[in-house]
């Protein structure tokens, strides 16, 4: 049985995230989306809320489960006995950063492999940061969010 892990802060989940997860769900028997803490970013949604929003966004994918984790990805992979990480990349700068992260993770856990997937067509500019910025200036962000949770996220971000 094949499985993979898609880690991220997902603050909030976007159409780009949902696209990556759908594509991985076609390739692997089981996909675990792991909501993590990014110490370089101030989160808007607490991890439990991000997990609930992600579950709504992935509800139509029976082979996808959602978990939260507050430690290192390498330790999560060791504890859960997982080996394959999927990371989405939108461009060259992100590719370079993900390659460095993959190397660091392999130093911490030599059993891990990271596979990089290019962003889906038309989704290479969508990021949680861009969505939050558009919302901060009163823009309509619903077209960049999964329809299953777009209204909830838009309402929450508009009230900041």
Secondary structure, 3 states (H helix, E strand, C coil): CCEEEEEECCCCCCHHHHHHHHHHHHHCCEEEEEEECCCCCCCCCCHHHHHHHHHHHCCCCCCEEEEEECCCHHHHHHHHCCCEEEEEECCHHHHHHHHHHHHHHHHHCCCCEEEEEECCCCCCCCCHHHHHHHHHCCCCCHHHCCCCCHHHHHHHHHCC
